[in-house]
């Protein structure tokens, strides 16, 4: 490449004048100005009209491709400018490949933005396919789609530059077995995450308990699920472990159970036991925080030291703090019923009955002991 600083620029057998170079620079500036006009005015007008449409899909597409379009105008300006210059024909194929590669990158860039978790396109697709995207499924699908977009873009670009993609894929297949053997745990965790996503035993924010951990679900990734315990510790559980354990989702409770035995003393008359049972049952059936579907209050058993009244009912609230307030209120009202009826709560006790002869022997032995002590 030879330079003639006066009039020309020599590239191989071709000679480019400074006038042609100036025109090429002018073409680039013209496209930059056109980009500014398009983005500032035309694009905003199109975006404004798209927001008036019944769906937000077109708006999401325009927003996702906004930055790629900005770069596209700049690259097209350079492409047209280089095409204007009399470069040798041997560069035409390389320049065309470069243009195609850049277009693939820009399209992949826009699709990558479109597949973000903030996009509503997944919700619209889910409505068409009758699939509900929640706080766990949406990030998971978004990551899978983005990974597929990047992999496809790299594959197409490699094919464009005549790299043997089939050989690369075959090489992955040959090495896949060794990789799979070395990453059995990771693969198991991935499929465990897929099971959790598809079966939906819980979602982000749910209170769950398993044999290994109990707390609130904060996040799920390809490998693990993060659970915040009530002691505010963050526990990371592998998905393969979590998918193979029984999971209790306390957040899915429609009501919360209360059941216990109320023991009263054996000296309580039959009539008072009956009145206590009826009054407690009536109190529960008229309590605004008690679920009325199933309420059981029955004189249940003759225990070793008490007459047991069995209580079984549910609160409407499932929140832990509210549940404790309702339970406290119920206990206080039961105490009020017992006090008004003059009934005492029994506590574990034992009575010992002895024959009269045994008592006389014990008294005689005690008297002898006292006499000996005096002597």
C-alpha positions as CSV (number, residue, x, y, z in Angstrom):
1,X,0.0,0.0,0.0
2,X,1.6,3.2,-1.2
3,X,0.7,6.8,-0.3
4,X,0.8,9.9,-2.5
5,X,0.1,12.6,0.0
6,X,-0.6,15.1,-2.8
7,X,-3.5,13.5,-4.7
8,X,-3.9,9.8,-4.5
9,X,-3.9,6.7,-2.2
10,X,-2.6,3.6,-4.0
11,X,-3.9,0.1,-2.9
12,X,-2.4,-2.6,-5.0
13,X,-3.2,-1.8,-8.6
14,X,-6.0,0.6,-7.7
15,X,-5.6,4.3,-7.1
16,X,-8.0,6.2,-4.8
17,X,-8.1,9.9,-5.0
18,X,-8.5,12.1,-2.0
19,X,-11.7,13.4,-3.5
20,X,-13.2,9.9,-3.4
21,X,-12.0,9.5,0.2
22,X,-13.8,12.7,1.1
23,X,-17.0,11.5,-0.6
24,X,-16.7,8.3,1.4
25,X,-16.3,10.2,4.7
26,X,-19.3,12.3,3.6
27,X,-21.4,9.1,3.1
28,X,-20.5,8.0,6.6
29,X,-21.5,11.4,8.1
30,X,-24.7,11.3,6.1
31,X,-25.7,8.0,7.6
32,X,-24.8,9.2,11.1
33,X,-27.1,12.2,10.5
34,X,-29.8,10.0,9.1
35,X,-29.5,7.7,12.2
36,X,-29.9,10.7,14.5
37,X,-33.0,11.8,12.6
38,X,-34.5,8.3,12.5
39,X,-33.9,7.6,16.2
40,X,-34.9,11.0,17.5
41,X,-38.0,11.5,15.4
42,X,-39.3,8.6,13.2
43,X,-38.5,5.9,15.7
44,X,-40.1,7.7,18.6
45,X,-43.2,8.3,16.5
46,X,-43.4,4.6,15.6
47,X,-42.9,3.7,19.2
48,X,-45.7,6.0,20.3
49,X,-48.1,4.5,17.9
50,X,-47.1,1.0,18.9
51,X,-48.0,1.7,22.6
52,X,-51.6,2.4,21.5
53,X,-51.9,-1.1,20.1
54,X,-54.0,-3.7,22.1
55,X,-50.9,-5.7,22.9
56,X,-47.4,-4.7,24.0
57,X,-45.5,-7.2,21.8
58,X,-44.6,-4.6,19.1
59,X,-43.5,-2.1,21.7
60,X,-41.2,-4.8,23.3
61,X,-39.7,-5.7,19.9
62,X,-39.0,-2.0,19.1
63,X,-37.4,-1.4,22.5
64,X,-35.3,-4.6,22.2
65,X,-33.9,-3.6,18.8
66,X,-33.4,0.1,19.5
67,X,-29.7,-0.1,20.3
68,X,-28.9,-2.7,17.5
69,X,-30.6,-0.3,15.0
70,X,-28.4,2.6,16.2
71,X,-25.3,0.5,15.5
72,X,-26.8,-0.8,12.2
73,X,-27.0,2.7,10.6
74,X,-23.3,3.3,11.5
75,X,-22.2,0.0,10.0
76,X,-24.3,0.5,6.8
77,X,-22.7,3.9,6.4
78,X,-19.2,2.4,6.6
79,X,-20.3,-0.5,4.2
80,X,-21.7,1.9,1.6
81,X,-18.6,4.1,1.9
82,X,-16.2,1.2,1.3
83,X,-18.3,0.0,-1.6
84,X,-18.0,3.4,-3.2
85,X,-14.3,3.3,-3.0
86,X,-12.6,1.4,-5.9
87,X,-11.1,-1.4,-3.8
88,X,-10.0,-4.6,-5.6
89,X,-12.7,-7.2,-6.3
90,X,-10.9,-9.7,-4.0
91,X,-12.1,-7.7,-1.0
92,X,-15.8,-7.8,-2.1
93,X,-16.4,-11.3,-0.7
94,X,-14.8,-10.5,2.6
95,X,-16.7,-7.3,2.9
96,X,-20.0,-9.1,2.2
97,X,-19.2,-11.8,4.8
98,X,-18.5,-9.0,7.3
99,X,-21.8,-7.4,6.5
100,X,-23.7,-10.7,7.0
101,X,-21.8,-11.4,10.2
102,X,-22.6,-8.0,11.6
103,X,-26.3,-8.4,10.7
104,X,-26.4,-11.8,12.5
105,X,-24.8,-10.2,15.6
106,X,-27.3,-7.4,15.6
107,X,-30.3,-9.7,15.2
108,X,-29.0,-11.9,18.0
109,X,-28.4,-8.8,20.1
110,X,-32.1,-7.8,19.6
111,X,-33.4,-11.2,20.3
112,X,-31.3,-11.5,23.4
113,X,-32.8,-8.2,24.7
114,X,-36.3,-9.4,23.7
115,X,-35.9,-12.6,25.8
116,X,-35.2,-10.7,29.0
117,X,-37.3,-11.5,32.1
118,X,-38.8,-8.0,31.9
119,X,-40.3,-8.7,28.5
120,X,-44.0,-9.6,28.3
121,X,-43.5,-11.8,25.2
122,X,-43.2,-14.9,27.4
123,X,-46.5,-14.1,29.1
124,X,-48.2,-13.7,25.7
125,X,-46.8,-16.9,24.4
126,X,-47.8,-18.7,27.7
127,X,-51.4,-17.4,27.3
128,X,-51.5,-18.8,23.8
129,X,-50.1,-22.2,24.9
130,X,-52.0,-22.2,28.2
131,X,-48.7,-22.1,30.2
132,X,-48.4,-20.0,33.3
133,X,-45.1,-18.3,33.7
134,X,-44.3,-17.6,37.4
135,X,-41.3,-16.0,39.2
136,X,-39.4,-19.2,38.9
137,X,-40.3,-20.4,35.4
138,X,-39.8,-17.0,33.7
139,X,-36.0,-16.5,34.6
140,X,-35.4,-20.2,33.9
141,X,-36.9,-20.1,30.4
142,X,-35.3,-16.7,29.7
143,X,-31.8,-18.1,30.4
144,X,-32.4,-21.2,28.2
145,X,-33.7,-19.0,25.3
146,X,-30.7,-16.6,25.6
147,X,-28.3,-19.5,25.7
148,X,-29.9,-20.9,22.5
149,X,-29.7,-17.5,20.8
150,X,-26.0,-17.2,21.5
151,X,-25.3,-20.8,20.4
152,X,-27.2,-20.4,17.2
153,X,-25.6,-17.0,16.4
154,X,-22.1,-18.5,16.9
155,X,-23.0,-21.5,14.7
156,X,-24.3,-19.3,11.9
157,X,-21.3,-17.0,12.0
158,X,-19.0,-20.0,11.9
159,X,-20.8,-21.4,8.8
160,X,-20.6,-18.0,7.2
161,X,-16.9,-18.0,7.5
162,X,-16.7,-21.6,6.2
163,X,-15.7,-23.2,9.4
164,X,-16.7,-26.9,9.7
165,X,-19.6,-26.7,12.2
166,X,-20.5,-30.3,11.6
167,X,-17.0,-31.4,12.7
168,X,-17.3,-29.2,15.7
169,X,-20.6,-30.7,16.7
170,X,-19.2,-34.2,16.1
171,X,-16.3,-33.3,18.3
172,X,-18.7,-32.2,21.0
173,X,-20.5,-35.5,20.6
174,X,-17.3,-37.5,21.1
175,X,-16.2,-35.5,24.0
176,X,-19.7,-35.4,25.5
177,X,-19.5,-38.8,27.1
178,X,-16.4,-37.9,29.0
179,X,-17.9,-34.5,30.0
180,X,-21.1,-36.2,31.1
181,X,-19.2,-38.6,33.3
182,X,-17.2,-35.8,34.8
183,X,-20.3,-33.6,35.4
184,X,-22.9,-36.1,36.6
185,X,-23.8,-34.0,39.6
186,X,-24.2,-30.8,37.5
187,X,-26.4,-32.6,35.0
188,X,-28.5,-34.2,37.8
189,X,-28.9,-30.7,39.3
190,X,-30.0,-29.3,36.0
191,X,-32.7,-31.9,35.4
192,X,-33.7,-31.5,39.1
193,X,-34.3,-27.9,38.3
194,X,-36.3,-28.8,35.3
195,X,-38.5,-31.1,37.5
196,X,-39.0,-28.3,40.0
197,X,-39.9,-25.8,37.3
198,X,-42.4,-28.1,35.5
199,X,-44.1,-29.6,38.6
200,X,-44.1,-26.2,40.5
201,X,-44.1,-27.5,44.1
202,X,-43.3,-23.9,45.1
203,X,-42.5,-20.5,43.8
204,X,-40.3,-17.6,44.8
205,X,-41.4,-16.2,48.1
206,X,-43.1,-19.4,49.4
207,X,-42.4,-20.8,52.8
208,X,-41.3,-24.5,52.4
209,X,-39.8,-27.2,54.6
210,X,-37.9,-30.3,53.6
211,X,-35.9,-32.8,55.6
212,X,-32.8,-30.7,55.0
213,X,-34.0,-27.1,55.2
214,X,-36.9,-24.8,56.1
215,X,-37.4,-21.2,55.0
216,X,-38.4,-18.9,52.2
217,X,-37.5,-19.5,48.6
218,X,-35.4,-16.7,47.2
219,X,-34.1,-17.9,43.8
220,X,-33.7,-21.0,41.6
221,X,-30.9,-21.4,39.1
222,X,-29.8,-24.2,36.7
223,X,-27.8,-25.8,39.6
224,X,-29.4,-25.0,42.9
225,X,-32.2,-23.3,44.8
226,X,-31.5,-20.6,47.4
227,X,-33.6,-20.7,50.6
228,X,-33.5,-18.0,53.3
229,X,-34.1,-19.7,56.8
230,X,-35.9,-17.9,59.6
231,X,-32.5,-17.3,61.2
232,X,-31.7,-15.2,58.1
233,X,-29.1,-17.7,56.9
234,X,-29.0,-18.3,53.1
235,X,-29.0,-22.1,52.3
236,X,-28.1,-23.2,48.8
237,X,-29.6,-26.6,48.1
238,X,-28.6,-28.6,44.9
239,X,-31.7,-29.1,42.7
240,X,-31.1,-32.9,42.5
241,X,-31.3,-33.1,46.3
242,X,-34.4,-30.9,46.5
243,X,-36.2,-32.7,43.7
244,X,-35.9,-36.1,45.5
245,X,-37.1,-34.9,48.9
246,X,-40.7,-34.5,50.2
247,X,-41.5,-30.8,50.1
248,X,-44.1,-29.2,52.4
249,X,-45.3,-25.8,51.0
250,X,-46.8,-24.0,54.0
251,X,-47.7,-21.0,51.8
252,X,-50.3,-23.1,50.0
253,X,-52.3,-23.7,53.1
254,X,-55.9,-22.6,52.8
255,X,-56.4,-22.7,56.6
256,X,-54.3,-23.6,59.6
257,X,-55.0,-26.4,62.0
258,X,-55.3,-26.2,65.8
259,X,-55.9,-29.4,67.8
260,X,-55.3,-30.4,71.4
261,X,-56.8,-32.1,74.4
262,X,-58.2,-30.0,77.3
263,X,-57.9,-32.0,80.5
264,X,-60.2,-31.2,83.5
265,X,-60.1,-32.7,86.9
266,X,-61.9,-36.0,87.8
267,X,-63.9,-34.1,90.4
268,X,-65.8,-32.2,87.7
269,X,-69.5,-33.1,87.6
270,X,-70.9,-34.6,84.5
271,X,-73.3,-31.6,84.0
272,X,-70.3,-29.1,84.0
273,X,-68.4,-31.1,81.5
274,X,-71.4,-31.1,79.2
275,X,-71.8,-27.3,79.6
276,X,-68.1,-26.7,79.0
277,X,-68.2,-28.7,75.8
278,X,-71.3,-26.9,74.5
279,X,-70.0,-23.4,75.4
280,X,-66.6,-24.0,73.8
281,X,-68.2,-25.4,70.7
282,X,-70.5,-22.4,70.5
283,X,-67.7,-19.9,71.0
284,X,-65.7,-21.5,68.1
285,X,-68.7,-21.4,65.8
286,X,-69.2,-17.8,66.4
287,X,-65.6,-16.7,66.2
288,X,-64.9,-14.6,63.1
289,X,-61.3,-15.9,62.7
290,X,-62.2,-19.6,62.9
291,X,-63.0,-21.6,59.7
292,X,-66.5,-23.0,60.0
293,X,-66.1,-26.0,57.7
294,X,-65.0,-28.4,60.4
295,X,-65.2,-27.8,64.2
296,X,-65.0,-30.7,66.7
297,X,-65.3,-30.3,70.5
298,X,-66.0,-33.6,72.2
299,X,-65.6,-35.3,75.6
300,X,-63.0,-37.7,74.3
301,X,-61.4,-39.9,77.0
302,X,-60.9,-40.8,80.6
303,X,-57.2,-40.2,80.9
304,X,-55.0,-41.3,83.8
305,X,-55.3,-38.0,85.6
306,X,-57.9,-36.0,83.8
307,X,-61.2,-36.0,81.8
308,X,-60.1,-35.0,78.3
309,X,-62.1,-32.7,76.0
310,X,-60.8,-33.0,72.4
311,X,-60.7,-29.9,70.2
312,X,-60.1,-29.8,66.5
313,X,-60.6,-26.7,64.3
314,X,-58.9,-24.4,61.8
315,X,-58.1,-20.7,61.6
316,X,-58.8,-18.7,58.5
317,X,-55.4,-17.1,58.5
318,X,-52.2,-19.0,57.6
319,X,-49.8,-16.2,58.5
320,X,-47.7,-17.3,61.5
321,X,-48.1,-14.0,63.5
322,X,-51.8,-13.7,62.9
323,X,-52.3,-17.4,63.7
324,X,-50.6,-17.0,67.1
325,X,-52.9,-14.1,67.9
326,X,-56.0,-16.1,67.1
327,X,-54.8,-19.1,69.1
328,X,-54.1,-16.9,72.1
329,X,-57.6,-15.4,71.9
330,X,-59.1,-18.9,71.7
331,X,-57.1,-20.0,74.8
332,X,-58.2,-17.0,76.8
333,X,-61.8,-17.5,75.9
334,X,-61.6,-21.2,77.0
335,X,-60.1,-20.1,80.3
336,X,-63.0,-17.7,80.7
337,X,-65.5,-20.5,80.1
338,X,-63.8,-22.8,82.7
339,X,-63.6,-20.0,85.3
340,X,-67.3,-19.2,84.9
341,X,-68.3,-22.9,85.2
342,X,-66.0,-23.4,88.2
343,X,-64.0,-26.1,86.4
344,X,-60.3,-26.7,87.1
345,X,-57.7,-27.8,84.6
346,X,-56.1,-31.1,85.6
347,X,-52.4,-31.6,86.0
348,X,-50.5,-34.9,86.2
349,X,-51.1,-36.5,89.6
350,X,-51.3,-39.8,91.3
351,X,-53.4,-41.0,94.3
352,X,-52.2,-43.9,96.5
353,X,-54.7,-46.0,98.4
354,X,-53.6,-48.3,101.2
355,X,-55.4,-51.0,103.3
356,X,-56.3,-50.2,107.0
357,X,-54.0,-53.0,108.3
358,X,-51.0,-51.6,106.3
359,X,-51.7,-48.1,107.8
360,X,-51.8,-49.5,111.4
361,X,-48.4,-51.4,110.8
362,X,-46.9,-48.2,109.5
363,X,-48.1,-46.2,112.5
364,X,-46.8,-48.8,114.9
365,X,-43.4,-48.9,113.2
366,X,-43.3,-45.1,113.3
367,X,-44.1,-45.1,117.1
368,X,-41.3,-47.6,117.8
369,X,-38.9,-45.5,115.9
370,X,-39.8,-42.4,117.9
371,X,-39.4,-44.3,121.2
372,X,-36.0,-45.6,120.3
373,X,-34.9,-42.2,119.3
374,X,-36.0,-40.8,122.7
375,X,-34.1,-43.5,124.6
